[in-house]
Amino acid sequence: MERKLKIASRRSPLALIQTNMVGEHLAGVSGYEIVEKVTTGDKQQGWSLEKQGGKGLFTKELEEALLSGEADIAMHSAKDLPTELPKGLVIAGYLPRDTPNDVLILRENIVGSPHKIATASPRRRAQVRVMYPKAEFLEIRGNVATRLNKMVDGYADATVMAAAGLKRLNIESYSGLKFIPLAVDHMVPAVGQGAIAIECHKDRIEEFRPLLDAETFQSVSIERIFLTMLGGGCQTAVGGHFTDGHLHIFHEAAGYSKHPLHNIVDLGQTAERIADIIQAIGVLQ
């Protein structure tokens, strides 16, 4: 009898839904087992991701399970993955990408522009400030349900969430709130947003990569090259999204811009083109 595939995952409802998606996609007849972990980011709900530094807060414990042999693969929301991985670990690939956009969530009784907007993301805050320059911004942490309930209870007038997470949780509406999808050119998503990443040991990559989505791998790889060149993470007001041959960029120092990246042959050549783009918009580190 084949051994079950062991998948390391966070314990949040969304993480477990996504891990089940990975298991059903990869495990086949052998089945799978979820190795649940509580990450530092999950434990420290009072922390500001911006002030504490967000890199690795939601991935370290999952990667330790991989390195120790407790798990075969780790499931991550791709936007949580740092640009640098521990030695010996690689991204095997991604499930087909879901909706990458963000959603503006407003309390139904708000008339006119929201005065208080809650988000823990510098990227979202910087772009929402363009829409609502007079708004006051508050921190908000917790899983999706916790944040939605805080909004219903009047914690803030508005917040922003990822459309993919809401969709995977089957949340199309919520009593007392209204959802407004945001176009990519109004709110550039986080690098990797909407994609579910599978991380593994480098010597096992060929077991999993052929089973994963090539188009999503190319798109997210391009976005991660961009973020790597900026040295960005959860505490940086940067967005990057590749679609339809164009790289959409938001940077707090340069605003929004869109750049063609056609005829991609290899990622090395693409990296050179991205370096030129970063230099052109004036944010090269």
Buried (B, 14 or more C-beta within 10 A) or exposed (E): EEEBBBBBBBBBBBBBBBBBBBBEBBBEEEEBEBBBBEBBBBEEEEBEBBEBEBBBBBBBBBBBBBEEEEBBBBBBBBBBBBBEBBEEBBBBBBBEBBBBBBBBBBBEEBEEBBEBBBBBBBBBBBBBBEBBEEBEBBBBBBBBBEBBBBBEEEBBBBBBBBBBBBBBBEBEEBEBBEBEEBEBEBBBBBBBBBBBBBBBBEEBBEBBBEEBBEEBBBBBBBBBBBBBBBEBBBBBBBBBBBEEEBBBBBBBEBEBBEBEBEEBEEBEEBBEBBBEBBEEBEBEE
